[in-house]
Amino acid sequence: MLTISDLHVEVEGKEILKGIDLNVPDHEVHALFGPNGSGKSVLISTIMGYPEYEITKGQISYKNQSINNMGIDERVKLGISFLEQRPPTIKGVKLGDLANIILQNNSGKKKDLKTDELIERFGMNKFLNRNINEGFSGGEIKKSEIFLLIITQPGFIILDEPDSGVDPEHLKTIGQMINESLNLKKAQEQHLLKMRRSGLIATHSAAILDYLHTDKAHILVDGKIKCSGNPGIMMDQIREHGYEYCIKCQQN
């Protein structure tokens, strides 16, 4: 579904990504590990089309279509959705009002979405009449953003550090909400099939992965993907030895 080939990216004339190769197939969710400053956020921002990230070489394709020269709005219309690490506060816009606009604009996609049930299950009632992210804790911001993600129902979900700034009390709920956002129901021969959307989850601590399943993991260090493999095994190695383990492994 998302394919990245030999991607080189510069920011203000400095090369940050130095030849990224990455493929996330349909119905798979991949984790992107890496220490702070490794290039995870640059890679995600480049996928989304932020103009300050200049592609000097390589290709990004979504559903076999090049998106290198597409604007952010065009990529969103294709079905790519992005949860920022630090979403902005939007004064004067209530969370409930924005949710209603999303539901109205995408009414054809929402026939199987039980919004009231989602609001009740994830305790969103107390946020609906508040300005978006204004006065919210780190965990509350993530909850409100992922709630919007659930009702948007995109084709491909990108999450940048969803566990950053989240206390343990909220982490499990956020993991459950991410799982809900990845749920995909398809009607086939009068039966409802449960599948998963594709996604890419960037995380430094990997704490969120205790609460959701990923099919494959990649370690990004110094602008390059150093290795890929089983998310659980790689997560345990990182927690025990840190990212130095991966660097020494590559050197040997």
C-alpha positions in Angstrom: 0.0 0.0 0.0 2.8 2.5 1.0 6.1 2.0 -0.7 9.2 4.1 -0.2 12.3 3.6 -2.4 15.8 5.1 -1.9 14.4 8.2 -0.2 16.8 11.1 0.4 15.5 14.2 2.2 17.1 17.5 3.1 15.9 20.1 5.6 17.4 23.6 5.2 20.2 22.1 3.0 21.2 19.3 5.4 20.5 15.7 4.4 18.5 14.0 7.2 17.2 10.9 5.4 19.9 9.0 3.6 18.3 6.3 1.5 15.1 4.9 3.1 13.5 1.7 1.7 10.2 0.8 3.3 7.1 -1.1 2.3 3.9 -1.4 4.3 1.5 -3.8 2.5 -2.3 -3.6 2.6 -3.8 -4.6 6.0 -0.5 -4.5 7.8 0.6 -2.1 10.6 4.4 -1.5 11.0 6.3 0.1 13.9 9.1 2.5 13.3 11.6 2.6 16.2 14.5 5.0 16.6 16.2 7.3 19.1 15.4 11.0 19.3 16.9 12.8 16.3 17.1 9.6 14.2 14.7 11.0 11.5 11.4 9.4 12.4 9.4 12.7 12.4 11.2 13.8 9.2 10.2 10.6 7.4 6.6 11.0 8.5 6.4 14.7 7.6 7.9 13.9 4.2 5.2 11.2 3.6 2.6 13.8 4.4 4.1 16.3 2.0 5.2 19.1 4.3 7.0 21.6 2.0 10.1 22.2 4.2 11.2 18.6 3.7 12.8 18.4 0.3 13.0 15.1 -1.5 16.4 15.1 -3.4 16.2 11.5 -4.5 13.8 8.6 -4.3 10.1 7.8 -4.5 7.1 7.6 -2.3 4.1 5.7 -3.7 0.7 5.1 -2.2 -1.5 2.4 -3.9 1.0 2.2 -6.7 0.7 6.0 -7.4 3.5 8.4 -6.9 2.7 11.1 -4.3 6.1 12.9 -4.4 4.6 16.1 -6.0 1.3 16.0 -4.3 0.2 18.6 -1.6 -0.9 17.7 1.9 -4.6 18.0 1.0 -4.2 15.7 -2.0 -2.6 13.0 0.1 -5.3 13.3 2.7 -8.0 13.0 0.0 -6.2 9.8 -1.2 -6.8 8.4 2.3 -3.6 9.1 4.3 -4.2 10.4 7.8 -1.6 11.8 10.3 -1.6 12.1 14.1 1.0 14.7 15.0 3.3 14.3 18.0 2.2 17.7 19.4 -1.2 18.6 17.9 -2.1 22.3 18.0 -4.6 24.0 20.2 -7.5 25.4 18.2 -9.4 28.1 20.0 -13.0 28.8 19.1 -13.6 25.3 17.5 -15.2 22.8 19.7 -14.3 19.1 19.4 -17.9 18.1 19.0 -18.5 20.6 16.2 -15.5 19.3 14.2 -16.6 15.7 14.8 -20.0 16.6 13.4 -18.5 18.2 10.3 -16.4 15.1 9.6 -19.4 12.8 10.0 -21.6 15.0 7.7 -18.9 15.2 5.0 -18.3 11.4 5.1 -21.8 10.2 5.7 -21.4 7.4 3.1 -18.5 5.9 4.9 -20.1 6.0 8.4 -23.0 3.6 8.1 -21.2 1.0 10.3 -19.8 3.5 12.7 -21.6 3.7 16.1 -20.5 7.1 17.2 -22.5 7.3 20.4 -21.1 4.0 21.5 -17.6 5.2 20.8 -18.2 8.4 22.8 -19.4 6.4 25.8 -16.8 3.7 25.6 -13.8 6.1 25.5 -15.3 8.8 27.8 -15.4 11.6 25.2 -18.5 13.3 26.5 -16.6 15.8 28.7 -14.4 16.9 25.8 -17.1 17.6 23.1 -18.0 21.1 24.3 -14.4 22.2 24.8 -12.1 23.9 22.4 -9.9 21.5 20.6 -6.9 20.6 22.9 -7.3 23.7 25.0 -6.3 23.0 28.5 -6.0 19.2 27.8 -3.3 17.0 29.4 -1.0 15.1 27.1 -3.1 12.0 27.3 -6.4 13.9 26.7 -4.9 15.5 23.6 -4.0 12.1 22.2 -7.5 10.8 23.0 -9.3 13.7 21.3 -7.1 13.4 18.2 -7.5 9.6 17.9 -11.2 10.0 18.4 -11.3 12.3 15.3 -9.1 9.7 13.5 -11.6 6.9 14.3 -14.6 8.8 12.8 -12.6 9.9 9.8 -11.9 6.3 8.8 -8.8 6.9 6.6 -7.2 4.2 4.4 -3.7 4.6 5.9 -3.0 5.8 9.4 0.3 7.4 10.5 1.0 8.0 14.2 4.0 10.1 15.4 4.9 9.1 19.0 1.4 8.4 20.2 2.8 7.4 23.6 4.8 10.6 24.0 3.7 12.7 27.1 1.1 10.1 28.0 0.8 8.9 31.6 0.3 5.2 32.3 -3.3 5.8 33.2 -4.2 6.9 29.7 -1.8 4.7 27.8 -4.0 1.6 27.7 -7.1 3.6 26.6 -5.1 5.2 23.9 -3.9 1.8 22.7 -7.5 0.6 22.6 -8.5 3.7 20.6 -5.7 3.2 18.1 -6.9 -0.4 17.7 -10.4 0.9 17.0 -9.0 3.4 14.4 -7.3 0.5 12.6 -10.5 -1.7 12.5 -11.8 -2.1 9.0 -15.1 -3.8 8.3 -15.9 -4.9 4.7 -19.1 -6.4 3.4 -18.6 -9.5 1.3 -21.3 -11.9 0.1 -23.7 -10.7 2.9 -21.1 -11.2 5.6 -19.1 -8.5 7.5 -15.4 -9.2 7.4 -13.2 -7.7 10.1 -9.8 -6.6 8.8 -7.3 -3.9 9.7 -6.3 -0.7 8.0 -2.7 -0.2 7.1 -0.6 2.0 9.3 2.8 3.2 10.4 3.5 3.9 14.1 6.6 5.8 15.0 7.7 5.5 18.6 10.8 6.1 20.7 9.9 4.2 23.9 7.7 1.5 22.2 5.4 1.7 25.3 2.2 1.9 23.1 3.0 -1.5 21.5 2.1 -3.2 24.7 -1.5 -2.5 23.8 -1.7 -3.1 20.1 -0.4 -5.5 17.5 2.1 -4.6 14.8 3.2 -6.9 12.0 6.7 -5.8 11.5 9.2 -3.3 13.0 12.0 -1.2 11.5 14.8 0.6 13.4 15.8 4.0 12.0 19.2 5.4 13.1 21.0 8.4 11.6 18.6 8.7 8.7 18.8 5.0 7.6 16.7 1.9 8.4 19.3 -0.3 10.0 17.2 -3.5 10.4 13.7 -4.9 10.2 12.0 -7.8 11.9 9.7 -9.1 14.6 8.4 -6.2 16.7 8.2 -8.0 20.0 11.8 -9.3 19.8 13.2 -5.9 18.6 11.2 -4.1 21.3 12.7 -6.3 24.1 16.2 -5.8 22.8 15.8 -2.0 22.7 14.3 -2.0 26.2 17.1 -4.1 27.6 20.1 -2.7 25.7 19.0 0.6 24.1 19.6 1.6 20.5 23.3 1.0 20.9 22.5 -2.6 20.5 21.3 -2.1 17.0 24.3 0.1 16.1 26.8 -2.5 17.4 24.9 -5.3 15.7 25.2 -3.5 12.3 28.9 -2.7 12.9 29.6 -6.4 13.6 
